[in-house]
């Protein structure tokens, strides 16, 4: 069967084209991709081409489908998997395949997210990285991958017991959490998850240096919402503080932060995070630096005497992804806080190439429609000329300006995809 997809050929060479998919083998499944969210990792891949560690050396002759944060419907199932999958079921997938570098969106000719249809090969299925779900929104499973990274960060942090060789995994219960640079899409995901994490913190402090970003964050995740969950949420513009370190410490009455998440790869931010850690604190460098020699000064005296710890986390497990989907479906977290733009398959090439310069959060793609990449906040302006966007704007505004299952259903119906 034919499909349209965006494929990588080399550095800055991605193309939207139509081609024939092969017939599936007995150990493969064919799926219809409905939604995919564009990741900064894909932009980095496009900038590296065959030099990327996950991209095959022969990519120019055998181009790969880009995109790895995708979900959709199962269409056809090979004999080997017919006891596990059935056509018509919704699927979700984890692109980080345990034990191998090959990954959807980086390595496969026929498997990726920015396509109408793709084929999952046996190695991905054998690893348990494809499963079914019953949620009412595809987008929540697309952004479950980035949300799982936030969840993985909470699970990766750890604390100790004096006098014992015991590591207590997870952020500290009833502790102080700070998310430095936390008003971007990933930071908002971390805040949303923190409000319902089993190790409930006493306080979550979120820093930013832009008032507009803080106000937007406050609009979608308010202090009242946090208080309803028994957590004090504080947004802080550190650019307006005379002494940010002292000001942040004062918020905790001098205790410091038990869990520090660094969501921006800045030397100064890392060093500030290191200085505001509490006794037995744990600092997580969540934001991935692009410079392989990236470093910062740390207080090794505190490491020795105050049991401070520094680690990094990247990605999430299959269980983290399933938790993200289940909690979103249950209304415990809101994955939509990450999404600021929506577009069709025809917008992928331009958006991916220019991703660092496109403001806002996650860019969500619906692969069976043609639609320019559009900010949700611009629906109202489009609605002045198009009644569909007027109605879509009203639905989003009724949901704090966020995307939703209702908005997704409206969009797919409008473009004849329901």
Secondary structure, 3 states (H helix, E strand, C coil): CEEEEEEEEECCEEEEEEEECCCCCCCCEEEEEEEEEECHHHHHHHHHHHHCCCCCCCCCCCCEECCCEEEEEEEEECHHHCCCCCCCCEEEECCCCCCCCCCCCCCCCCCCCCECEEEECHHHHHCCCEEEECCCCCHHHHCHHHHHHHHHHHHHCEEECCCCCCEEECCCCCCEEEEECCCCHHHHHHHHHHCCCCCCCCEEEEEECCHHHHHHHHHHCCHHHHHHCCCEEEEEEHHHCCCHHHHHHHHCCCCCEEEEEECCCCHHHHHHHHHCEEEEEEEEECCCCCCCCCCCCCCHHHHHHCCCEEEECCCCCHHHHHHHHHHHHCCCCCHHHHEEEEEEHHHHHHHHHCHHHCCCCEEEEECCCCCCCEEHHHHHHHCCCCHHHHHHHHHHHCCCCCCCHHHHHHHHHHCCCC
